[in-house]
Amino acid sequence: MTKIHKKLNELSSTAICGNDISSSVLYVSALAIAFAGQYAWITLLIVSLVLFLFRKIYGEVVGALPLNGGAYNALLNTTSKSMASFAATLTILSYMATAVISANEAIHYLHHLIPPIPIIISTLVLLGVFAALVIGGITESAKVAVGIFLFHLASLIILSVFIVYFLSINGVGQFFENWNLKLGEGSITNAIFLGFAASMLGVSGFESSANFVEEQQKGVFPKTLRNMWAIVSIINPLMAIFALALFALPLLQSDAYQNTLLIEMGKHVGGSWVASLIAIDAFLVLSGAVLTSFIGVSGLLERMTLDRILPQFFLKKNNKGSSYRIIILFFLLCVSVLLITKGNVKLLAGVYTISFLSVMALFGIGNILLKVRRAKLPRPEKASWLAVFIAVIAVIIALIGNIIMPPKDNLPSNLTVFLLYFLPSISFVAIMLNRTILLRLVLKLLYALTNPIRKFVSNTDKNIQRTVDRINAQEFVFFTKGDNIASLNKVLLYIKKNEHTKKLKIVLVLAEGETSPKNIAKEIDFLDREYPEIDIEFIIEPGSFTPKKIQELSHRWNIPVNFMFIGSPSDKFPYKIEQLGGVRLII
């Protein structure tokens, strides 16, 4: 009996993907301020508008094709498997970067509270814990995600209450001072452009819900999109406004505040205990983003495996319904990336940024193709053509902005790091997609390399076989006096052991008036069956057994005399051995 696994409700589904997207508040406000300055909250509101357009885009595609896989599923059903695999590779890279960066940042926040803990080892442990949790089943994982999500929202509410109370006493003069500051370099347009490009990272995780839609209850998916949009639209711009109202802009753009902005805000308005609360929250919600990555990638890779892009080995499930081999594979990939970067996960920023934004753009393109090629497919909601075009163009602008964005801390550019991870990944997927063609190519190459050797071996084999056949074609003769079957068997054993032949003539020379022994023909026929490798021919030759008869038969059959055998003659035999011309004695 098949075990029915419980589907996820609205809260559980929102919590799983919400932890990822809501964790962006820990860095996106600071990032937006770094590029857009006092206009950061505007760029975050623009991001909110773009995300609002994507709600309908995702809702239409997943509503029409409610299967795990996100952009991969959308393109698989509207274009080719190759194009879909391209999107899937980008999604996997995005999840991998998200998992490693979130786990590492979570440990850094925990390190802020407990300084002695080792960063890399603790990051490995955290990745392992969430891998084990997902292997234990998605419903169990969802319970943890819900707990983290609710704690995160509660922490942000507490922080916001302290900030509002602080500003009610001290005023918002700092915000207007920052607003009136002149930009150092570039125009307002350029600042908003770069700020928008950086701020788009704040919606990472929005695509996650589409990757595990099959695990959600009916009607839950569009609600998760609505909830994630609401969270991002309220929290991220609000925190940017709060930051600009609390601190001078130059301080906000410093490295110290870039990494721990919310902790500094908590310490400023509520003291060390609020800062500690935010640090704990940051650790938990970033850990929740790791959980989101494992769940999202599990649904995606399982779908790819079902479509035979990955080996069927990964489809094995445990009794909890988890594809544990996929989760273990993803865990090992994350560990390898962490060890290769030696904990400097800033190197993954390019992978994370370009992969995520490319996936969003491809999802928009998938929506367009769905409208054109699958127009009759029923869907619960539709995004307008204008909304789709605006959303896709906005994401492409953000993607271009992140590609041309100057690198920090002497690190390689975003595009360079992205290509270092993307090219090997897409090469592996291309090999899996074209493995039959490649295997045939390998066979042709092997044939080209081995044909000369095979031809040589074949010709040599034929030549040797012809030589063996020629040697074995030589006939031998045994002159019998009417020997019994035991003696004849000795003759056969001798010939089998000592001579290279497949033919033997057993000759009985009878003078006129003589008769052959009664059973000799039957006995020779029996021996012929017992020694199938030797063709035995029984011949009765009229005349007398003389040296002349031996020579006559040698010429007639073209058999040299030395290939003719006799048994040992008695003392009554009229001829001496040397008179027989070389006949051999064998019994």
N, C-alpha and C positions, 0 to 999 in steps of 0.2 A: 504494500500500500504506500503510495507516494505521500510524503509529508508536505502539508501545505504551510508555507511560511507566511507569517503575518506581514501585511503591507503597512507602509509608514503613513501616519496621519500628517496633517498640516504642520503642527508644531515640530514634529521629529524631522520632517523633510526640510522645513525652513531652517532648523537649527544646524543640520548637517552642512548645507551650503552657506547658511548665514554666518557661521563662524569664520569661514574664509573671507567673505566679502566685508563683514563688519570688522574684521581684524585690521582692515586697511586704515582705519581711523588712527592706528598707532603710528603710521608713517606718512599717509598721503597728505595730511594737512601741512605737515612740515615740508614735505617735498614740493607741494604746490606753492607754498610761501617762498621756498628757495628760488623758484623760477619766476613766479608771477608777483612776488612781493605782496603789496596791499590788495592786489586784485585776485588773490588766491581763492577767496570764497566765491568770486564770480566764475572762475574756471571750474570750480567744483559744482556749481549750479548748472553750468553747461553740460558737464558730465552727467548730471542727474537727468537733464533733458534728453540726452542721447540714450541713456539707459531706459527712459520712458518709452522711446520709440522701439527699442529692442524688446520690450515686454511683448508687444504685439507680434514682432518678428518671430521670436522664440515660441510664442503661444500658437501661432499659425502652423509652423513647421512641425513642432512636437505634437500638436493636436491632430494633424493629418497623419503623422508617422510616429505614434507613441511607443517608440522602441529606444532602448539604451543606445548611447553612442554620440549624441549631440550633433556637432557639425559633420562628423563621419557618417552618421545615419542619414542626415539631410542630403549630403552629396552622393551617397551610395544609391539613393533612390531617385536621383535626378540626373546624375552624370555617370562617370565610370568608377570602377573600383580603385583605379590608380589615383584619381582626383580625391576620392574619399579617404584613401590611405594617406595622402599628403596632409589632409586636415587632421587625421587621427595622429599622425606623427607629431604635428605641432601641439596637439592637445596633450599628448603623453609628455612631451618636453615641458610644457607649461605646468603640468601636475608634478613632475619630477622636481623642477626648480622651486615650485611652491612648497612642496614637502620639505626639501632640504633647507631652504631659506627660513621657513616658518619654524622648523624644529630648532635650527641654530639660533634664531632670534629669541625664541622662547627660553632657551637655556641661558642666553645672555641676560634676559630680564630676571631669571631665577638667580643667576650669578650676582646680580645687583643686590639681591636679598641675602644670598648665601655665598659669599666670595670664594670659599675654598673649593667649590665643586669644579671638576675638570670639564672644559667646554666640549671638546670633541667626543670624549667617551660618553658624557651625559647626552649629547645629541644622538649618538648611536643607540643608546638605551631608549630614549624617547621614541625614535623611529621604530625600534623593535616592539615597544609597548603597544603602539597604535597598530602595527602590523598584526600583532597577536589579537588585539581587540577586534579588528575587522574579520580575521579568520574565525573568531568566536561567533560571528553572525551580525548581520546589519541591524537587527532590532536591538541587540545588546549595545552595539556601537551608538545607535541613535539615543539611547538613554544617557550615555555619557555626553553626547553632543548637546542634548537639551539642557543638561545641568550646566555645562560650560556657557552655552548661549544665554541662558537666563541670568547667570552670574555676571556675564559681560554687560548685558543691558542694565542690570542693577548698578554695576560699578559706574557706568557712564552717566546714569541718572544722578547718582550721589555726587559725582564730580561736577556735573552741570549745576546741581543745586548749590554747591559750595561756590562755584564761579559766579552764579547769578547773585548770590548773597554778597559776595565780595565786591562785585561791580555796583550793586545797589548802594553800598557804603562809599566806595572810592570813585565811582563814576566811570564813564567810558571815554574820558579825554584821550587816553593813550591810543584808542582806535582811530580817532580823528587826526591825531598827530601822525600816525603811520600813513593814513589815507592821503595826507597832504605832502608827504615826502616825494621828492623827485626821483625818478628812476635813474640808476647809475649809468647804465648803458642800454641802448636800444629803445625802441618805441613801446607804447602801451600794447599795441597790436602784437608785437613780437613777444612781449612778456606774457600776454594771455595765451598766445599760440603755444609757447614752451610749457607754460603752466598747465594748459589743457592736456598736452601730450603726456606730461608727468602724472597729472591727476587721473587719467584714464586707468592707471594701475589700481585705482581705488575700487574698480568694479570687477577685479579678478575674483572669480568664484561664481559670477552670475551664470556662467555656462555649466556649472557643476550639476545643477538640478536636472538638466537634460540628459546627463550621462547615467543617471540611475532612476529614470522615470518609471521603469517597469516595476520598481520596488515601492512605488507610491500608490496610495489609494486613488480611486477614480476621482478626477476633478481637483486633485491637490496641486498638480504642477503649476497651473496659472496663478494659484494663490501664493506659491513660493516666489514666483517672479514679482508679484505685487509687494510681498513683504520685504524682499531684498531691496527692491527699488525704494521703498519707503525708508528703510534703515539708512541707505547710502545718501538719500536726498536730505535727510534731517541731520544725521550725525556729522558727516564729513564737513559740509559748509559751516555748520554751527561751531564745530571745534576750531575751524580756521578763524572764524569771527572772534571767538573767545580768546584765541592765542594773540590775535592782533590787538585785542582790548586789554591784554594783561602785560605784554612785553613789547619793548622797542623792536622795530623791524630788524636792525642789524644783529641784535641778540638772537632773534628767531632764525636768522639765516646762518648762524654760526654752527659749526660741527657738533658742539655739545648738545644744543637744543634739537638738532636734526634727528638724532638717534633716540632721544628720550623726552620728546616734547610733552606728552601727556603727564609723565611723571613730574616734570618741572612745573607744569600747571597745577597739579595736585598739591605739590609741596608749597607752592606760592599762595594758594588760597585756603589750604586746610592743614598744612603741616605734614610731618613725616608719616603719620598713619594713613593719610589719604594717598600719599605717594606710594607707600607700601601696598595699599589696596590696588592701585593701578598697576603696579609691578606684578602682583599676583594675578590680576585679571589679564595682563598682557601675556604672561606665561601660559595661562589656561586657554585663552582664545586663540593664540598662535598654535598651541597644541591641537586645538579644535580644527584649525586650518590643515594641519597634517592629517587628521582623521578624514577631512573632506577629500583630500587628495587621494588617499587610499581607497575610499569608497567610490569616488568618481572614476578613477583609473581602472578599478576592478570591473565596473559595468562596461566601460569602453573596451578593454582588452578581451573581456568575455565575448562581446559582440564580434570583435575582429576575429577571434578564434573560431567562432561559429561560422564565420564567412571564409574560413580556411586561409586567412592571411597569416595567422600564427599557427604553430603546430597544435594538433588536437590534444596533445599531452596536457595542455593547460586547462582543459575543460573539466578535469577531475574535481568533484566537489566533496566536501566533508558532510557530516550528518546535520550541520547547521545551515547547509545550502550555500556555503562560501566557496568560491573558486580559489582555494588556498595556494595553489601553485602560482597563480597570477600574482597574488599578494606577495608571496615570497620573492618572486622575480622582481617586482617593483621595489621591494625593500632592499634587495641586493644592488639594484641600480642606484638607488638613493645613497646607500652606503659607499659605493664606489665613487660617486660624484663627490661626496663629502671628503673622502680620503684623497682624491685627486686634487681637489682645491685646497687641501690642508686646512679646512675650516674657514678659508677666506671666501665666503659665499657671495660676496659682492661681485665676484666674477660671473655669477649666474644671473645677474640683473638683466643682461642682454638676452639671454635665453628666455627668461621669465617674461620680459616685456614684449619682445617681438612675437614669441609664440602665442601668447594670450591674445594680443591685438589681431594677429593674423587669423586666429580661430574665429574671433568675433566677425571679422570682415567676411570670412568664408561662410559663416552661418547666414549672414545677410545675402550673400550671393546664392546660397542654397535656397533661401526664401524666394528670390527672383526666379530661379529655375523651377521651383515648385509651382509657382504661378503660371509659368509658360508651358512646362511639359506635363504637369499633373493637375491641370486646371479643374478636372472633374472630380478629383479626390475630395471627399467631404472633410471639412475642418470646422472646429467650433468657433473660430474667430479669424479675421483677416486683417493684415496690416496694409495700409494704403501704399500705392506705388511711391508717392512722394515721401512718406515716412521712411520707407526702405532705402530710397536713394540718399536721403539726408543722413540716415544712420550709417550707411556704408561709407559715404564720403567722409563723415566725421571720424570714423575709426581709421580710415586710410590716412587722414591728416595727422591723427595722433601717432600712427605707425611711422609716418615719415618724420615727424618731430622727434621720436625716440631714436630713429636711425641716425639722424644728423646731429643729435644732441652731443655736445662735447663730453668725452669721458672724464671721470674724476679720479683722483688719487693715482694718476699715472697707470690706470688700468686700460686694457684694450677697449676698443669701441664696442658698443652694444652689438653691432652687426657682426663684428669679428668673432666675438664669443659665441653668438648665436650659431654662426656657420660651423664653428668647431664642434658643436654638439649635433646640429641638425644634419649635416652631410653624412656622418656615419649612420645616424638613425634612419634617414630616408633611404640610404643605400641598402641597409638590412631589409627594410620593407620592400624595396624594389626587387631584391633577390627573392624574397618569399613570393611576391606576386608573379614573378617570371621564372620560378624555379624549374618548371618543366622544360621551358626553352633553354635555360642554362644547362640543365642536365643533358639535354640532347646535344648541345654545343660541346660539353665535356666529352660526351661519347664520340662525337665526330673527331675531336682533337685526339682522343686516345686511339681511335682507329687510324688517324693519319700518322701518329707516332709509332704505333705497333704493327701496322699493316706490312711494312717491309720485313719485320721480324717474324710475323705470322706467316708471310709468304715463304720466307726462308725455311721456317720450321716445317711448314706444310710440304714444301718440295723435298726437304731432307727426309721427312717421314715417308713420303711416297717412294723416294729412291731406296731408303733402307728396307721398306716393305717389299719393293720389287726384288731387291737383293736377297732378302729372306725367302721370298717365294721362289726365286730362281734356285737357291740352294736346296730348298725343300722339294723342288720339282724333280730332283734326281731320284730315279727309281732304283730300288734294290731288289735282289733276287735271292730267294732261299730254296735250295733244292732239297726236297724232303724225300725220305724213303718210305713215307707212310707213318711218320712219327706220331706218337699219341699227343693228346691235347696238352699235357704237361710240358712236353718237350717244345711243342710249338709256342706255348706261352713264354718259355724261356727265351725263345728266338725274338718274340715281340718285345720283351722286357729289355733285352740286349740292344735291339735297334732303337727303342725309345730313349734309352740312356746314352747311347754312344753315337748315333748317326742323326744327321739333319735330313729328314725325309718325311714325306707324307704318303708315299706309295710303296707298296711291297707286293712283289709277285711271289707266291708260293707255288713252286713248280714240281710236279710229280712226273718223272720220265718213266714211261711204261713201254716195255718191249712188246712185240706182237704176241698176243695170247695172254698177257698179264692183265690183272684187274686191280683197280684201286681198292684200298681198305674200305670197308663198309661205311664207316661213320666219319671219314675224314672231311667230306664236304660240309657236313653239319657242324663239325668242330671248328672248321675255319670260319664258317658263317657266324658262329658264336663269338669267336675271337674278334671278328670284324666289328661286332656290336660293342664288345668290351673295350676296344681301342678305337674310339670314333675319330681320333686325331690322325690315324693311319688308315689309308684306303688299301684294303687287302684284296688282292685278286688271285683266285685259285685257278691254276692252269694245268691241264693234263697234256703233256707233250709226248707224242709217239716216238719211239726209237730207243736207243740205248744211251745211258749216261756215260759219255766218253769225252775226252778233251776236245774232240772235233765238234761234238754236240754243244759243248760250252761255248766254243768260238762262234758257232753258227747262231746260237741264240744271242750272243753279245752283239753281233753285227745286225741281226734282225731287229732287236729292240733298242739298239744304240745305248747299251749299258756296258760300261767297262767291266772286265772280268773281276777286278778287285772290289767291285760292288756286289759280287755274288758270293753267297755263303753256303756252306754245307755243314752237316754235323760230322763229328769225328768218325772216319771210316774204320771198318774192322780190318783184321789182317787178311781177310779174303778179298778185299778191294783190289782189282787188277792193276790199278794205276798208283803211282807215287804222287805225293802232293805236288811236287815241283812240276809234274807233267800236266797239271790242270790249268796252268797259265796264270796262277795268282789268286785262285779261289781261296776265300778265307774260312777258317774253322771257327765256329762260334759256340757250339755245344758239344 
